[in-house]
Amino acid sequence: MSLLVVLALCRGSSYGFTKLALGTMTSSDVLFLRMAVGAVALTLWACLSVRSLGWVASDWRCAMAYAILGNALPLALITVAQKWVASGLAAVTMAATPLVCAVLAHLMLPNERLTLRGVFGLLLGLAGVLGIVLVRGGVQLGPDALIGLAALFGAAVAFAGNVVLARAWQPTQQMGTGALSLILATVTVYPFCDVDAGLVAHSGDALMACVLLGVISTAMAVVAMLELAKRASASFISTVNYMIPVIGLAIGWMFFGEPLFWSDLAALIVIVLGTSMVQNRNGTERKPWILRAIERRT
């Protein structure tokens, strides 16, 4: 559970950092700088711990998949969706990630079958997130909201697929694969970002927010997710999406003066209870069929 909290803190902090950066930057500038700073930070970290490059031959496909499913595609979709979807509705939509992940894991990972306890835990966590949103006025559906919702659901599916892949295909060199995935993600998003030469001329607060986004919310999040993938089920890892809105609310309250409600504590208790119920207690490990299929092809 402690690693899940670390991952939630890394991902949840992105809301506050992004809000600060968007004060003077465009969303594409923030997305590119987040990827680039994260790639540089994790590459420097990998240089201190990785002694050879032999792992690249076996892990580059894994790194490419992480780059697309875990970073470039979902973050780009979320950026697009924020133009049309209110933050409350976005939180509920992204909270669908554990549900999608549970279904994918049930279908693709033979040692992570859904149980009634797990299903109830997932629904309980979703209810906690929904409660937070409803207390804040519910959700508003406008004419453009369907586009945003489709983009957010696509991001949720991408995140879920990345978690399942991380469980099925664990890299030989974890740190190196994480760094390579962020480098590939940065290269992937660059053509779609309207980055100009005056990027570094923005305010110091905005640039610092992007640095923190890259180091904490991106680089450290990748390391935490890959480490967690060694120890926990895909469904349990994906429940981080239930905790992220709570952490985002806490950061907004502490640093931006945003209100907190008594119901937030009740929602947090419900979310933690639901998350604990999803934890896979089956001690047996079997090699997933998706990994066997990849190995046969290579």
Secondary structure in CASP SS format (residue, H / E / C, confidence):
PFRMAT SS
TARGET T0000
AUTHOR 0000-0000-0000
METHOD secondary structure of the structure
MODEL  1
M C 1.00
S H 1.00
L H 1.00
L H 1.00
V H 1.00
V H 1.00
L H 1.00
A H 1.00
L H 1.00
C H 1.00
R H 1.00
G H 1.00
S C 1.00
S H 1.00
Y H 1.00
G H 1.00
F H 1.00
T H 1.00
K H 1.00
L H 1.00
A H 1.00
L C 1.00
G C 1.00
T C 1.00
M C 1.00
T C 1.00
S H 1.00
S H 1.00
D H 1.00
V H 1.00
L H 1.00
F H 1.00
L H 1.00
R H 1.00
M H 1.00
A H 1.00
V H 1.00
G H 1.00
A H 1.00
V H 1.00
A H 1.00
L H 1.00
T H 1.00
L H 1.00
W H 1.00
A H 1.00
C H 1.00
L H 1.00
S H 1.00
V C 1.00
R C 1.00
S C 1.00
L C 1.00
G C 1.00
W C 1.00
V H 1.00
A H 1.00
S H 1.00
D H 1.00
W H 1.00
R H 1.00
C H 1.00
A H 1.00
M H 1.00
A H 1.00
Y H 1.00
A H 1.00
I H 1.00
L H 1.00
G H 1.00
N H 1.00
A H 1.00
L H 1.00
P H 1.00
L H 1.00
A H 1.00
L H 1.00
I H 1.00
T H 1.00
V H 1.00
A H 1.00
Q C 1.00
K C 1.00
W C 1.00
V C 1.00
A C 1.00
S H 1.00
G H 1.00
L H 1.00
A H 1.00
A H 1.00
V H 1.00
T H 1.00
M H 1.00
A C 1.00
A C 1.00
T H 1.00
P H 1.00
L H 1.00
V H 1.00
C H 1.00
A H 1.00
V H 1.00
L H 1.00
A H 1.00
H H 1.00
L H 1.00
M H 1.00
L C 1.00
P C 1.00
N C 1.00
E C 1.00
R C 1.00
L C 1.00
T C 1.00
L H 1.00
R H 1.00
G H 1.00
V H 1.00
F H 1.00
G H 1.00
L H 1.00
L H 1.00
L H 1.00
G H 1.00
L H 1.00
A H 1.00
G H 1.00
V H 1.00
L H 1.00
G H 1.00
I H 1.00
V H 1.00
L H 1.00
V H 1.00
R C 1.00
G C 1.00
G C 1.00
V C 1.00
Q C 1.00
L C 1.00
G C 1.00
P C 1.00
D C 1.00
A H 1.00
L H 1.00
I H 1.00
G H 1.00
L H 1.00
A H 1.00
A H 1.00
L H 1.00
F H 1.00
G H 1.00
A H 1.00
A H 1.00
V H 1.00
A H 1.00
F H 1.00
A H 1.00
G H 1.00
N H 1.00
V H 1.00
V H 1.00
L H 1.00
A H 1.00
R H 1.00
A H 1.00
W C 1.00
Q C 1.00
P C 1.00
T C 1.00
Q C 1.00
Q H 1.00
M H 1.00
G H 1.00
T H 1.00
G H 1.00
A H 1.00
L H 1.00
S H 1.00
L H 1.00
I H 1.00
L H 1.00
A H 1.00
T H 1.00
V H 1.00
T H 1.00
V H 1.00
Y H 1.00
P H 1.00
F H 1.00
C C 1.00
D C 1.00
V C 1.00
D C 1.00
A H 1.00
G H 1.00
L H 1.00
V H 1.00
A H 1.00
H C 1.00
S C 1.00
G H 1.00
D H 1.00
A H 1.00
L H 1.00
M H 1.00
A H 1.00
C H 1.00
V H 1.00
L H 1.00
L H 1.00
G H 1.00
V H 1.00
I H 1.00
S H 1.00
T H 1.00
A H 1.00
M H 1.00
A H 1.00
V H 1.00
V H 1.00
A H 1.00
M H 1.00
L H 1.00
E H 1.00
L H 1.00
A H 1.00
K C 1.00
R C 1.00
A C 1.00
S C 1.00
A H 1.00
S H 1.00
F H 1.00
I H 1.00
S H 1.00
T C 1.00
V H 1.00
N H 1.00
Y H 1.00
M H 1.00
I H 1.00
P H 1.00
V H 1.00
I H 1.00
G H 1.00
L H 1.00
A H 1.00
I H 1.00
G H 1.00
W H 1.00
M H 1.00
F H 1.00
F H 1.00
G C 1.00
E C 1.00
P C 1.00
L C 1.00
F C 1.00
W H 1.00
S H 1.00
D H 1.00
L H 1.00
A H 1.00
A H 1.00
L H 1.00
I H 1.00
V H 1.00
I H 1.00
V H 1.00
L H 1.00
G H 1.00
T H 1.00
S H 1.00
M H 1.00
V H 1.00
Q C 1.00
N C 1.00
R C 1.00
N C 1.00
G C 1.00
T C 1.00
E C 1.00
R C 1.00
K C 1.00
P C 1.00
W H 1.00
I H 1.00
L H 1.00
R H 1.00
A H 1.00
I H 1.00
E H 1.00
R H 1.00
R H 1.00
T C 1.00
END
